[in-house]
C-alpha cells in the first residue's frame, strides 16, 4: 500500500504512465489482492492500475479491462458494507464513471 501511495502521489501518476510504470502498478494491485485492506482501497488501486495501462498504450491492452473488472468487483463489495459513508460511495462511483465513460462498451453494461 505504501509503495502504491508513494508512487501514485509523487513519482508515477497513472494518467501519464509508460509501459514499465503500468507493470509496476500491476504489481502493486496484485499484491493488494493478498492483503486484508478494505475493498474500497483495493478498488482505487485496481482502478488506477487500469488507468496506467490505458495511458501506457495507444491500443487498449487487455490489462485495462482486467483491472477495471477487478475494480468494479471491489466497489461492489465495498458498497455492500454497512460502514461505507454515502459520500465515499458517491465519490467512488463517480471515479469509476469518469474512467469508463469513454469505453466502447455501453455504460448500461457497466451499471
MINU-341959 format. One record per residue: x, y, z of N, C-alpha, C, O in turn; residue in three letters. Coordinates in steps of 0.2 Angstrom, whole numbers, padded with zeros to 4 digits, always signed. Atoms other than C-alpha are relative to their C-alpha. Layout:
MINU-341959
XYZXYZXYZXYZAla/...
This chain:
MINU-341959
+0004-0006+0000+0000+0000+0000+0004+0006+0000+0003+0011-0004Unk/-0004-0006+0000+0014+0012+0004+0004+0001-0006+0004+0007-0009Unk/-0003-0001+0006+0023+0009-0012-0005+0003-0005-0003+0007-0009Unk/+0005-0003+0005+0007+0012-0022-0001+0007+0002-0001+0012-0003Unk/+0002-0007-0002+0003+0028-0012+0006+0005-0002+0005+0010-0005Unk/-0006-0004+0002+0021+0035-0014+0000+0001-0008+0001+0006-0010Unk/-0001+0000+0007+0022+0030-0032-0006+0004-0004-0004+0008-0008Unk/+0005-0003+0003+0005+0037-0037+0000+0008+0002-0001+0012-0003Unk/+0000-0008-0002+0007+0054-0027+0006+0003-0003+0005+0009-0004Unk/-0006-0004+0000+0025+0058-0030+0004-0002-0007+0007+0003-0009Unk/-0004+0001+0006+0033+0049-0045-0003-0003-0006+0000-0002-0011Unk/+0003+0004+0006+0021+0039-0056-0007+0001-0001-0011-0004+0001Unk/+0007-0001+0000+0004+0047-0059-0003-0005-0006+0001-0006-0011Unk/+0003+0005+0005-0007+0034-0069-0002+0003-0006-0001-0001-0011Unk/+0002-0003+0006-0013+0046-0082+0006+0001-0005+0005+0003-0011Unk/-0006-0001+0004+0005+0048-0089+0005-0006+0000+0011-0005-0001Unk/-0004+0006-0001+0011+0030-0086+0003-0002-0007+0000-0002-0012Unk/-0004+0003+0006+0024+0022-0098-0001-0008+0002-0004-0010+0007Unk/+0001+0007-0001+0023+0003-0100+0003-0003+0006+0000-0007+0010Unk/-0004+0003-0006+0036-0001-0086-0004+0003+0006-0004-0001+0011Unk/+0004-0002-0006+0025+0010-0074-0006-0004+0000-0008-0005+0006Unk/+0006+0004+0000+0009+0001-0079+0002-0007+0003-0002-0009+0007Unk/-0002+0006-0003+0018-0015-0075+0001+0000+0008+0000-0004+0011Unk/-0001-0001-0007+0023-0008-0058-0007+0001+0004-0008-0002+0009Unk/+0007-0001-0003+0005-0003-0055-0003-0007+0001-0006-0009+0006Unk/+0003+0007+0000+0000-0021-0059+0003-0004+0006-0001-0007+0010Unk/-0003+0003-0005+0012-0027-0046-0003+0002+0007-0004-0002+0011Unk/+0003-0002-0006+0005-0016-0033-0007-0002+0001-0009-0004+0007Unk/+0007+0003+0000-0013-0021-0037+0000-0007+0002-0004-0009+0006Unk/+0000+0007-0001-0009-0039-0037+0002-0002+0007-0001-0006+0010Unk/-0002+0001-0007+0000-0038-0020-0006+0002+0005-0007-0001+0010Unk/+0006-0002-0004-0016-0028-0013-0005-0006+0000-0008-0006+0005Unk/+0005+0005+0000-0026-0043-0018+0001-0005+0006-0004-0008+0008Unk/-0002+0005-0005-0017-0054-0005-0001+0003+0007+0002+0000+0012Unk/+0000-0003-0006-0020-0041+0009-0007+0000+0003-0012-0002+0000Unk/+0007-0001-0004-0034-0038+0022-0002+0007-0001-0007+0009+0003Unk/+0003-0007+0001-0036-0020+0016-0007+0000-0002-0010-0005-0005Unk/+0007+0000+0002-0054-0014+0013-0001+0000-0007+0004+0001-0011Unk/+0001+0000+0008-0062-0017-0004+0000+0007-0003+0002+0008-0009Unk/+0000-0007+0003-0063+0002-0006+0007+0002-0002+0008+0005-0007Unk/-0007-0002+0001-0044+0004-0005+0002-0005-0006+0006-0002-0011Unk/-0002+0004+0006-0042-0011-0017-0003+0002-0006+0000+0002-0012Unk/+0004-0003+0006-0055-0003-0029+0005+0005-0003+0006+0005-0009Unk/-0004-0006+0002-0044+0013-0030+0006-0002-0003+0008+0000-0008Unk/-0006+0003+0003-0028+0003-0033-0001-0003-0007+0002-0002-0011Unk/+0002+0004+0006-0036-0008-0046-0002+0005-0006+0000+0005-0012Unk/+0002-0005+0005-0044+0007-0055+0006+0004-0002+0006+0006-0008Unk/-0006-0004+0002-0028+0017-0055+0005-0004-0004+0008-0002-0009Unk/-0004+0004+0004-0019+0002-0062-0003-0001-0007+0001+0000-0012Unk/+0003+0000+0006-0032+0001-0076+0002+0007-0004+0003+0007-0010Unk/-0001-0007+0004-0029+0020-0080+0007+0000-0002+0009+0002-0007Unk/-0007+0000+0002-0010+0017-0080+0001-0004-0007+0005-0002-0011Unk/+0000+0004+0006-0012+0003-0093-0003+0003-0006+0000+0003-0012Unk/+0004-0004+0005-0024+0014-0103+0005+0005-0003+0005+0007-0009Unk/-0005-0005+0002-0011+0028-0103+0006-0003-0004+0009+0001-0008Unk/-0007+0003+0002+0004+0017-0107+0000-0002-0007+0005-0003-0011Unk/+0001+0003+0007-0003+0010-0124-0005+0004-0004-0010+0005-0001Unk/+0005-0003+0005-0011+0018-0139-0006-0005-0001-0012-0003-0002Unk/+0006+0005+0001-0021+0002-0142-0001-0003+0007+0004-0005+0011Unk/+0002+0002-0007-0030-0004-0127+0003-0007+0002+0001-0012-0002Unk/-0002+0007-0002-0021-0018-0118-0005-0004+0004-0010-0001+0007Unk/+0005+0004-0003-0031-0032-0111+0000+0001+0008-0005+0000+0011Unk/+0000-0002-0008-0025-0027-0093-0005+0005+0002-0007+0006+0007Unk/+0005-0005-0002-0036-0012-0094-0007-0003+0002-0009-0001+0007Unk/+0007+0003-0002-0052-0022-0094+0001-0005+0006-0004-0005+0010Unk/-0001+0005-0006-0045-0035-0082+0000+0004+0007-0003+0002+0011Unk/+0000-0004-0006-0041-0021-0069-0006+0004+0001-0008+0005+0007Unk/+0006-0003-0001-0057-0012-0072-0005-0005+0003-0009-0003+0007Unk/+0005+0005-0003-0067-0028-0069+0002-0002+0008-0003-0002+0012Unk/-0002+0001-0007-0057-0031-0053-0002+0006+0004-0005+0005+0010Unk/+0002-0006-0003-0060-0013-0048-0008+0000+0001-0010+0002+0007Unk/+0007+0000-0001-0079-0015-0051-0002-0005+0005-0007-0004+0009Unk/+0002+0005-0005-0080-0031-0040+0002+0003+0007-0002+0002+0011Unk/-0001-0003-0007-0071-0022-0026-0005+0006+0002-0007+0006+0008Unk/+0005-0005-0002-0083-0007-0027-0006-0003+0002-0009-0001+0006Unk/+0006+0004-0002-0097-0019-0027+0000-0003+0007-0005-0002+0011Unk/-0001+0002-0007-0090-0027-0011-0001+0006+0005-0004+0005+0010Unk/+0000-0006-0005-0087-0010-0003-0007+0003+0001-0009+0005+0006Unk/+0007-0003-0001-0105-0004-0007-0005-0004+0004-0010-0002+0006Unk/+0004+0004-0004-0112-0019+0002+0002+0000+0007-0001-0003+0011Unk/-0002-0001-0007-0103-0014+0018-0005+0005+0003-0006+0010+0000Unk/+0004-0005-0004-0114-0005+0031+0004+0006+0002+0001+0011+0003Unk/-0004-0006-0003-0100+0006+0037+0002+0005-0006+0006+0010-0004Unk/-0002-0004+0005-0097+0014+0020-0004+0007+0000-0010+0006-0001Unk/+0004-0007+0000-0102+0033+0021-0003+0001-0007+0000-0001-0012Unk/+0004-0002+0007-0114+0039+0007+0005+0004-0004+0005+0003-0010Unk/-0004-0004+0004-0101+0052+0002+0006-0004-0003+0008-0002-0009Unk/-0006+0004+0002-0087+0039+0000-0003-0004-0006+0001-0005-0011Unk/+0003+0004+0006-0099+0028-0011-0001+0004-0006+0000+0002-0011Unk/+0001-0005+0006-0103+0043-0022+0006+0001-0003+0007+0001-0009Unk/-0007-0002+0003-0085+0048-0024+0003-0006-0004+0005-0005-0010Unk/-0003+0006+0004-0080+0030-0029-0004-0001-0006-0001-0003-0011Unk/+0004+0001+0006-0094+0028-0041+0001+0005-0005+0001+0003-0011Unk/-0002-0006+0005-0090+0045-0049+0006-0002-0003+0007-0001-0009Unk/-0007+0001+0003-0072+0040-0051-0001-0006-0005+0002-0005-0010Unk/+0001+0006+0004-0077+0023-0059-0003+0003-0007-0001+0001-0012Unk/+0003-0003+0006-0089+0033-0071+0005+0004-0004+0004+0003-0010Unk/-0004-0004+0004-0076+0045-0076+0005-0004-0004+0008-0002-0009Unk/-0005+0004+0003-0064+0031-0080-0003-0004-0006+0000-0005-0011Unk/+0003+0004+0005-0076+0021-0090-0005+0003-0005-0007+0000-0010Unk/+0005-0003+0004-0087+0034-0098+0002+0000-0008-0003+0001-0012Unk/-0002+0000+0007-0077+0034-0115+0001-0007-0002+0004-0008-0008Unk/-0001+0007+0001-0077+0015-0115-0004-0002-0006-0010+0001-0007Unk/+0004+0002+0006-0083+0006-0131-0006-0004+0002-0011-0004-0002Unk/+0006+0004-0002-0095-0005-0121-0005+0005+0003-0003+0009+0007Unk/+0005-0005-0003-0111+0004-0117+0000+0000+0007+0001-0005+0011Unk/+0000-0001-0007-0112+0011-0100-0005-0004+0004-0004-0006+0010Unk/+0005+0004-0004-0128+0002-0095+0003-0007+0001+0001-0010+0006Unk/-0003+0006-0002-0117-0014-0096+0004+0000+0006+0004-0005+0010Unk/-0004-0001-0006-0106-0007-0083-0004+0001+0006-0002-0002+0012Unk/+0004-0001-0005-0120-0002-0072-0003-0007+0003-0006-0007+0008Unk/
